[in-house]
Every structure is written in structure tokens, then in C-alpha cells.
Amino acid sequence: MDSNDTFRQRWIAKIVPVVQELGFHLSPDLVRYDEESGEWVYAPPDWAEVKNIINDGGPHYKDWVESIQQSLTRNERYRQGSAGGLT
């Protein structure tokens, strides 16, 4: 069975060309192919930031919650009507 690093190397080898073909520039500080080793060198994830996003919902979480709350308020009468509460 292959290691996680082997799977990661395969995934990076497939995804980097796709991302570049879509017109995105990937900084060599983020990911680059090392000709000598024949492997991709990549920046490790910022696990504290990942944990923060998981726990706090990400950078736009508050905007998303506000949008949902506004939608619920705007559509309250329709929900009540469909539940038989509109008079």
C-alpha cells in the first residue's frame, strides 16, 4: 500500500497542471517541482488556520449567516402561509 506522501505527490502532479492551465499562477514558495529529487516540494498547510476555519466557519462565515438571517426574515410570511399560519 502506498504512503500518504506518495498519494500526495500523485495528486499534486495531477492538480498543478490543471490549476496552471486555468490561468492561475502558483508561487514557487507554495509548490514547485524539484528536478533533482523528482518530487514536488510544497508549503505545509497552516494547521492553526485550518482549525480556525473549521471551528469558526471561515473568513465569510459571518456574512453567510447574516445573509441567511435576512432571507429568513424576508420570507417569514411565506413560511407561515405554507404552514397555515397566514390570515
N, C-alpha and C positions, 0 to 999 in steps of 0.2 A: 504494500500500500504506500502511496506517495505521501510525503510530508506536507504540512500546511504551506511551507515555503515553496515547495515545488508547484503546488496548485496556484499560489500567489504569483509566481513567476510566469506561469502559463496565462493566467488571467491578465496580468499587466501586458504581456506580449500581444494579447489579442485586443485589449481595450485602448491602449495608447494610440495605435494607428487609426482606430475609428474616431477617437476624440480629435486627433490632428486633422483627419480628413474632413471633419465637420467645421474646421476652421479655428479651433481653439489652440492657443499657444500654451504649452506646458513648460514651465520653468525647469531648467536642469536641476535647480535646487529641490524641486518636488519629485521629479522622476527623470532618469536618464539610463541609457543602455551603456554598460561598461564592456567595451570590445575585448579587453584583456581577459576578464573573468567569464564573459559570455552571459552575464546576468544583468537584470535590471536592478538599479540602485534607486531606492525611493525613501522619501522622508516618512518616518513613522507617524501614525496619527497622534494628534494631541488628545490623549485619552481623557484628560480633565475636561476639555471642551466637548468631547463626545458624551461624557457622562452628564455634563450640564445641559446639553441639547435633549438628551433622553429624559432627564428629570424635570427640566423647565419648559420643554416643548419647542425649543429652538428660537432663533432670533425674531421670527414673525409670529410667535405664538399669541402674544397679547393682541396683535392686530386681527388675527384669525378669530380669537374668542370674541372680540368686540364686534366683528362682522356678523358672527353667528347670533350674538345677542340682539343686534339691531334687526336682523332678519326675523328672529322670533317675535320681537316687539311689533314689527311691521305687519306680520302675518297672524297675529294673535286672533283676530276676529274670524279669520278663515278656519283656523284650528277649532275654535269654539263652535263655529257653524257646522263644521263637519261632525262634531261630537254632539250636536243637537242643543248647544247652549246659546245659539244666537236667537234673539227675539225680535 
